[in-house]
Amino acid sequence: MNLETILNTLAVPLEADGLEFSLTPFPNTRVIAWNRATHTNVPSEATNEQVLDISEQVQKAQLDIISSHMRTCIAKGDTKRVTSEWVGKTFPQPVLQDLANYFATGTKPKWAGELGN
């Protein structure tokens, strides 16, 4: 079995805002970037404002990584439309969490069901 066949069995088709995706898990380099972005140390003496700022930075980094990956998975549509802002506005938080988990671990979201190739 070749790599393309394996990836297609993992792919999750998704349509959003006129764009079509064949989503696959992150490659190793993106997993590393994701882990680096999401495992930010918060100093124990950080103020609430500092914690909020760190949280916002992590969220922005996550959206940047997700949108960059989604651009590589686009099957139909304009890749330029897939930005961090677009991803954040288009998908509800629970869907974003499912997508992030799928991209980082390869575990298909429950809503994907038997979809896929």
ROPAZA-442086 format. One record per residue: residue number from 1; x, y, z of N, C-alpha, C, CB in turn. Coordinates in nm, 4 decimals. Glycine has a CB too. Example, Ala and Ser with C-alpha at 12.3 -4.5 7.8 and 13.67 -1.06 7.14 Angstrom:
> 1_1.3190_-0.5690_0.7800_1.2300_-0.4500_0.7800_1.3200_-0.3300_0.7800_1.1308_-0.4473_0.9046
> 2_1.2850_-0.2250_0.7080_1.3670_-0.1060_0.7140_1.2900_0.0030_0.7870_1.4084_-0.0598_0.5725
//
This chain:
> 1_0.0859_-0.1171_0.0000_0.0000_0.0000_0.0000_0.0902_0.1230_0.0000_-0.0976_0.0000_0.1231
> 2_0.0609_0.2171_-0.0897_0.1455_0.3367_-0.0959_0.0954_0.4443_0.0004_0.1496_0.3920_-0.2395
> 3_0.1781_0.5433_0.0219_0.1479_0.6494_0.1187_0.0196_0.7230_0.0840_0.2632_0.7484_0.1260
> 4_-0.0017_0.7526_-0.0429_-0.1236_0.8252_-0.0842_-0.2492_0.7468_-0.0457_-0.1223_0.8512_-0.2372
> 5_-0.2471_0.6149_-0.0636_-0.3616_0.5309_-0.0287_-0.3859_0.5355_0.1218_-0.3388_0.3852_-0.0753
> 6_-0.2801_0.5276_0.1977_-0.2928_0.5331_0.3445_-0.3509_0.6678_0.3863_-0.1549_0.5099_0.4134
> 7_-0.2973_0.7764_0.3318_-0.3476_0.9092_0.3681_-0.4941_0.9256_0.3293_-0.2635_1.0182_0.3011
> 8_-0.5344_0.8708_0.2162_-0.6741_0.8818_0.1750_-0.7678_0.8078_0.2689_-0.6910_0.8292_0.0346
> 9_-0.7213_0.7011_0.3334_-0.8075_0.6312_0.4291_-0.8232_0.7129_0.5562_-0.7505_0.4923_0.4621
> 10_-0.7296_0.8020_0.5824_-0.7375_0.8884_0.6995_-0.8088_1.0199_0.6701_-0.5990_0.9163_0.7521
> 11_-0.8244_1.0537_0.5430_-0.8772_1.1843_0.5041_-1.0211_1.2044_0.5481_-0.8674_1.2015_0.3548
> 12_-1.0497_1.3261_0.5893_-1.1850_1.3672_0.6263_-1.2283_1.4739_0.5267_-1.1916_1.4207_0.7750
> 13_-1.3326_1.4445_0.4472_-1.3812_1.5477_0.3553_-1.4581_1.6530_0.4334_-1.4707_1.4859_0.2444
> 14_-1.4421_1.7766_0.3957_-1.5097_1.8856_0.4651_-1.5380_1.9959_0.3652_-1.4248_1.9388_0.5841
> 15_-1.6596_2.0472_0.3686_-1.6963_2.1625_0.2870_-1.7309_2.2762_0.3812_-1.8158_2.1299_0.1909
> 16_-1.6796_2.3935_0.3507_-1.7076_2.5111_0.4326_-1.6967_2.6353_0.3464_-1.6111_2.5195_0.5536
> 17_-1.8014_2.7148_0.3467_-1.7982_2.8450_0.2809_-1.7555_2.8351_0.1335_-1.7039_2.9380_0.3557
> 18_-1.8045_2.7320_0.0652_-1.7736_2.7149_-0.0758_-1.6380_2.6522_-0.1046_-1.7807_2.8452_-0.1425
> 19_-1.5650_2.6129_-0.0032_-1.4348_2.5479_-0.0200_-1.4482_2.4004_0.0158_-1.3256_2.6165_0.0680
> 20_-1.3743_2.3173_-0.0527_-1.3750_2.1742_-0.0239_-1.2354_2.1314_0.0190_-1.4223_2.0924_-0.1475
> 21_-1.2316_2.0498_0.1242_-1.1054_2.0025_0.1802_-1.1039_1.8507_0.1854_-1.0827_2.0611_0.3205
> 22_-0.9863_1.7952_0.1753_-0.9612_1.6552_0.2048_-0.8572_1.6589_0.3165_-0.9114_1.5721_0.0757
> 23_-0.9063_1.6669_0.4382_-0.8206_1.6921_0.5533_-0.7463_1.5656_0.5957_-0.9031_1.7461_0.6699
> 24_-0.6194_1.5811_0.6230_-0.5347_1.4725_0.6711_-0.4627_1.5204_0.7973_-0.4323_1.4271_0.5610
> 25_-0.4138_1.4265_0.8780_-0.3396_1.4667_0.9977_-0.2137_1.5472_0.9628_-0.3012_1.3432_1.0794
> 26_-0.1644_1.6198_1.0625_-0.0420_1.6975_1.0464_0.0758_1.6062_1.0127_-0.0124_1.7779_1.1739
> 27_0.1681_1.6558_0.9294_0.2968_1.5863_0.9171_0.3767_1.6123_1.0456_0.3768_1.6347_0.7888
> 28_0.4819_1.5380_1.0648_0.5614_1.5487_1.1880_0.6075_1.6900_1.2184_0.6812_1.4594_1.1788
> 29_0.6475_1.7653_1.1161_0.6974_1.9009_1.1419_0.5880_1.9901_1.2002_0.7522_1.9631_1.0125
> 30_0.4641_1.9717_1.1551_0.3546_2.0526_1.2104_0.3164_2.0046_1.3495_0.2319_2.0481_1.1180
> 31_0.3276_1.8761_1.3757_0.3012_1.8262_1.5115_0.3995_1.8910_1.6086_0.3125_1.6700_1.5175
> 32_0.5240_1.8989_1.5689_0.6257_1.9621_1.6536_0.5926_2.1089_1.6762_0.7655_1.9484_1.5902
> 33_0.5562_2.1797_1.5684_0.5190_2.3215_1.5817_0.3958_2.3367_1.6696_0.4931_2.3843_1.4433
> 34_0.2975_2.2480_1.6530_0.1752_2.2519_1.7330_0.2080_2.2326_1.8809_0.0756_2.1438_1.6854
> 35_0.2888_2.1325_1.9107_0.3248_2.1058_2.0504_0.4015_2.2226_2.1109_0.4083_1.9779_2.0605
> 36_0.4894_2.2814_2.0331_0.5651_2.3966_2.0816_0.4717_2.5139_2.1113_0.6718_2.4382_1.9787
> 37_0.3748_2.5367_2.0220_0.2825_2.6499_2.0383_0.1859_2.6293_2.1537_0.2042_2.6725_1.9104
> 38_0.1413_2.5066_2.1738_0.0364_2.4832_2.2734_0.0886_2.4518_2.4127_-0.0508_2.3714_2.2282
> 39_0.2145_2.4212_2.4235_0.2697_2.3906_2.5553_0.3557_2.5054_2.6065_0.3519_2.2614_2.5501
> 40_0.2945_2.6219_2.6102_0.3626_2.7414_2.6569_0.3606_2.7441_2.8100_0.2965_2.8692_2.5982
> 41_0.4744_2.7706_2.8684_0.4828_2.7803_3.0142_0.4310_2.9162_3.0604_0.6284_2.7587_3.0624
> 42_0.3437_2.9105_3.1597_0.2910_3.0329_3.2202_0.3586_3.0469_3.3566_0.1321_3.0293_3.2333
> 43_0.4300_3.1559_3.3769_0.4954_3.1747_3.5067_0.3927_3.1748_3.6202_0.5758_3.3062_3.5078
> 44_0.4290_3.1145_3.7320_0.3363_3.1056_3.8453_0.2999_3.2432_3.9003_0.3971_3.0206_3.9561
> 45_0.3857_3.3421_3.8794_0.3578_3.4768_3.9298_0.2880_3.5647_3.8251_0.4877_3.5432_3.9744
> 46_0.2447_3.5054_3.7153_0.1800_3.5831_3.6086_0.0481_3.6415_3.6565_0.1566_3.4957_3.4844
> 47_0.0223_3.7638_3.6154_-0.1046_3.8296_3.6473_-0.2128_3.7755_3.5540_-0.0924_3.9853_3.6345
> 48_-0.3378_3.8029_3.5877_-0.4484_3.7603_3.5017_-0.4332_3.8179_3.3617_-0.5830_3.8027_3.5618
> 49_-0.3895_3.9423_3.3539_-0.3696_4.0067_3.2238_-0.2608_3.9347_3.1431_-0.3323_4.1554_3.2426
> 50_-0.1530_3.8961_3.2097_-0.0452_3.8242_3.1418_-0.0922_3.6857_3.0960_0.0773_3.8109_3.2347
> 51_-0.1692_3.6178_3.1786_-0.2229_3.4869_3.1424_-0.3149_3.4991_3.0213_-0.2986_3.4244_3.2615
> 52_-0.3990_3.6019_3.0204_-0.4879_3.6261_2.9074_-0.4078_3.6547_2.7807_-0.5828_3.7428_2.9379
> 53_-0.3017_3.7341_2.7926_-0.2168_3.7653_2.6775_-0.1501_3.6388_2.6237_-0.1099_3.8694_2.7161
> 54_-0.0986_3.5551_2.7115_-0.0361_3.4293_2.6699_-0.1401_3.3398_2.6027_0.0280_3.3565_2.7915
> 55_-0.2578_3.3335_2.6587_-0.3660_3.2526_2.6017_-0.4018_3.3001_2.4609_-0.4903_3.2577_2.6923
> 56_-0.4089_3.4293_2.4419_-0.4390_3.4852_2.3096_-0.3274_3.4547_2.2100_-0.4605_3.6370_2.3193
> 57_-0.2026_3.4601_2.2552_-0.0894_3.4277_2.1682_-0.0924_3.2811_2.1261_0.0430_3.4594_2.2389
> 58_-0.1260_3.1934_2.2214_-0.1366_3.0504_2.1913_-0.2485_3.0263_2.0904_-0.1620_2.9688_2.3204
> 59_-0.3633_3.0901_2.1136_-0.4762_3.0726_2.0222_-0.4409_3.1208_1.8818_-0.5994_3.1477_2.0744
> 60_-0.3726_3.2335_1.8707_-0.3319_3.2846_1.7392_-0.2356_3.1876_1.6725_-0.2667_3.4240_1.7523
> 61_-0.1395_3.1361_1.7473_-0.0439_3.0402_1.6913_-0.1159_2.9141_1.6440_0.0640_3.0041_1.7955
> 62_-0.2127_2.8681_1.7217_-0.2892_2.7493_1.6829_-0.3664_2.7743_1.5534_-0.3861_2.7085_1.7954
> 63_-0.4344_2.8878_1.5448_-0.5091_2.9195_1.4231_-0.4166_2.9340_1.3022_-0.5895_3.0480_1.4428
> 64_-0.2977_2.9890_1.3234_-0.2001_3.0000_1.2146_-0.1600_2.8614_1.1635_-0.0752_3.0775_1.2619
> 65_-0.1342_2.7705_1.2554_-0.0927_2.6349_1.2176_-0.2074_2.5610_1.1493_-0.0448_2.5561_1.3416
> 66_-0.3277_2.5716_1.2049_-0.4442_2.5050_1.1459_-0.4715_2.5586_1.0058_-0.5684_2.5240_1.2350
> 67_-0.4717_2.6902_0.9906_-0.5020_2.7477_0.8587_-0.3942_2.7111_0.7572_-0.5154_2.9010_0.8682
> 68_-0.2691_2.7120_0.7980_-0.1609_2.6738_0.7076_-0.1789_2.5293_0.6614_-0.0239_2.6915_0.7764
> 69_-0.2133_2.4426_0.7540_-0.2343_2.3017_0.7179_-0.3568_2.2855_0.6285_-0.2501_2.2157_0.8444
> 70_-0.4633_2.3560_0.6600_-0.5855_2.3445_0.5802_-0.5618_2.3913_0.4365_-0.6991_2.4260_0.6443
> 71_-0.4758_2.4898_0.4186_-0.4437_2.5342_0.2819_-0.3809_2.4212_0.2011_-0.3484_2.6554_0.2853
> 72_-0.3002_2.3369_0.2665_-0.2378_2.2251_0.1952_-0.3376_2.1132_0.1674_-0.1199_2.1704_0.2755
> 73_-0.4513_2.1138_0.2358_-0.5519_2.0082_0.2210_-0.6688_2.0497_0.1317_-0.6044_1.9681_0.3572
> 74_-0.6629_2.1689_0.0751_-0.7767_2.2165_-0.0036_-0.7884_2.1343_-0.1322_-0.7616_2.3678_-0.0365
> 75_-0.9103_2.0892_-0.1595_-0.9369_2.0097_-0.2792_-1.0006_2.0951_-0.3883_-1.0277_1.8909_-0.2455
> 76_-1.0770_2.1964_-0.3464_-1.1432_2.2825_-0.4441_-1.1688_2.4184_-0.3809_-1.2761_2.2190_-0.4942
> 77_-1.1214_2.5213_-0.4487_-1.1420_2.6568_-0.3989_-1.0116_2.7336_-0.3916_-1.2077_2.6535_-0.2623
> 78_-1.0229_2.8587_-0.3514_-0.9103_2.9504_-0.3466_-0.8367_2.9375_-0.2138_-0.9575_3.0946_-0.3680
> 79_-0.7138_2.8882_-0.2177_-0.6356_2.8705_-0.0956_-0.6107_3.0016_-0.0219_-0.5038_2.8054_-0.1284
> 80_-0.6098_3.1135_-0.0954_-0.5835_3.2437_-0.0327_-0.6919_3.2811_0.0680_-0.5726_3.3525_-0.1395
> 81_-0.8109_3.2244_0.0536_-0.9201_3.2543_0.1465_-0.8998_3.1894_0.2834_-1.0520_3.2085_0.0876
> 82_-0.8186_3.0850_0.2888_-0.8003_3.0089_0.4128_-0.6930_3.0761_0.4974_-0.7620_2.8608_0.3828
> 83_-0.7380_3.1674_0.5807_-0.6494_3.2405_0.6710_-0.6856_3.2061_0.8142_-0.6587_3.3935_0.6471
> 84_-0.6027_3.2470_0.9064_-0.6325_3.2268_1.0485_-0.7653_3.2911_1.0859_-0.5199_3.2840_1.1359
> 85_-0.7863_3.4114_1.0361_-0.9102_3.4829_1.0660_-1.0307_3.4071_1.0100_-0.9052_3.6260_1.0083
> 86_-1.0194_3.3584_0.8868_-1.1283_3.2845_0.8241_-1.1603_3.1578_0.9035_-1.0924_3.2489_0.6789
> 87_-1.0583_3.0831_0.9416_-1.0779_2.9601_1.0185_-1.1481_2.9920_1.1497_-0.9427_2.8893_1.0451
> 88_-1.1008_3.0957_1.2202_-1.1589_3.1331_1.3488_-1.3042_3.1774_1.3387_-1.0781_3.2426_1.4106
> 89_-1.3397_3.2436_1.2291_-1.4775_3.2914_1.2115_-1.5694_3.1842_1.1538_-1.4789_3.4133_1.1209
> 90_-1.5161_3.0921_1.0756_-1.5977_2.9949_1.0042_-1.6383_2.8766_1.0906_-1.5238_2.9456_0.8836
> 91_-1.5501_2.8304_1.1755_-1.5766_2.7081_1.2513_-1.6064_2.7385_1.3978_-1.4577_2.6127_1.2410
> 92_-1.7144_2.6782_1.4498_-1.7431_2.6931_1.5930_-1.6310_2.6287_1.6761_-1.8809_2.6290_1.6285
> 93_-1.6150_2.6731_1.7971_-1.5069_2.6255_1.8841_-1.5039_2.4727_1.8975_-1.5209_2.6879_2.0216
> 94_-1.6179_2.4049_1.9173_-1.6104_2.2581_1.9278_-1.5566_2.1912_1.8007_-1.7480_2.2019_1.9594
> 95_-1.5902_2.2439_1.6847_-1.5396_2.1885_1.5589_-1.3901_2.2157_1.5481_-1.6151_2.2487_1.4371
> 96_-1.3473_2.3355_1.5857_-1.2038_2.3675_1.5841_-1.1259_2.2736_1.6760_-1.1807_2.5140_1.6266
> 97_-1.1823_2.2457_1.7927_-1.1155_2.1546_1.8858_-1.1047_2.0147_1.8261_-1.1911_2.1495_2.0197
> 98_-1.2137_1.9678_1.7622_-1.2104_1.8370_1.6968_-1.1076_1.8344_1.5840_-1.3490_1.8012_1.6423
> 99_-1.1051_1.9409_1.5033_-1.0084_1.9481_1.3942_-0.8652_1.9489_1.4478_-1.0337_2.0730_1.3089
> 100_-0.8404_2.0279_1.5498_-0.7059_2.0353_1.6080_-0.6632_1.8983_1.6599_-0.7014_2.1398_1.7222
> 101_-0.7540_1.8294_1.7278_-0.7232_1.6962_1.7794_-0.6953_1.5996_1.6645_-0.8390_1.6437_1.8665
> 102_-0.7779_1.6050_1.5600_-0.7572_1.5186_1.4440_-0.6241_1.5481_1.3759_-0.8716_1.5354_1.3444
> 103_-0.5958_1.6765_1.3532_-0.4708_1.7127_1.2871_-0.3491_1.6664_1.3679_-0.4647_1.8640_1.2653
> 104_-0.3554_1.6837_1.5006_-0.2401_1.6533_1.5854_-0.2255_1.5050_1.6177_-0.2501_1.7307_1.7130
> 105_-0.3387_1.4314_1.6255_-0.3301_1.2914_1.6690_-0.3746_1.1902_1.5642_-0.4122_1.2726_1.7918
> 106_-0.4498_1.2342_1.4628_-0.5013_1.1416_1.3629_-0.6331_1.0776_1.4018_-0.4010_1.0352_1.3371
> 107_-0.6878_1.1156_1.5187_-0.8153_1.0614_1.5644_-0.9289_1.1367_1.4968_-0.8277_1.0704_1.7186
> 108_-1.0059_1.0655_1.4116_-1.1141_1.1298_1.3387_-1.2208_1.1801_1.4344_-1.1751_1.0334_1.2373
> 109_-1.2756_1.2987_1.4060_-1.3848_1.3509_1.4877_-1.5080_1.2595_1.4764_-1.4203_1.4957_1.4446
> 110_-1.5863_1.2526_1.5813_-1.7078_1.1698_1.5793_-1.8026_1.2158_1.4699_-1.7789_1.1744_1.7157
> 111_-1.8079_1.3462_1.4434_-1.8986_1.3960_1.3424_-1.8578_1.3552_1.2017_-1.9073_1.5447_1.3513
> 112_-1.7330_1.3090_1.1849_-1.6896_1.2636_1.0531_-1.7495_1.1270_1.0214_-1.5362_1.2577_1.0459
> 113_-1.7886_1.0525_1.1248_-1.8548_0.9238_1.1063_-1.7802_0.8351_1.0096_-1.9957_0.9441_1.0580
> 114_-1.8539_0.7809_0.9175_-1.7969_0.6910_0.8173_-1.7553_0.7672_0.6928_-1.8968_0.5818_0.7807
> 115_-1.7498_0.8996_0.7030_-1.7054_0.9786_0.5882_-1.5599_0.9461_0.5599_-1.7241_1.1310_0.6138
> 116_-1.5154_0.9826_0.4484_-1.3767_0.9599_0.4108_-1.3722_0.8722_0.2884_-1.2974_0.8964_0.5260
> 117_-1.2544_0.8463_0.2436_-1.2390_0.7707_0.1201_-1.2291_0.6229_0.1477_-1.1170_0.8172_0.0440
//
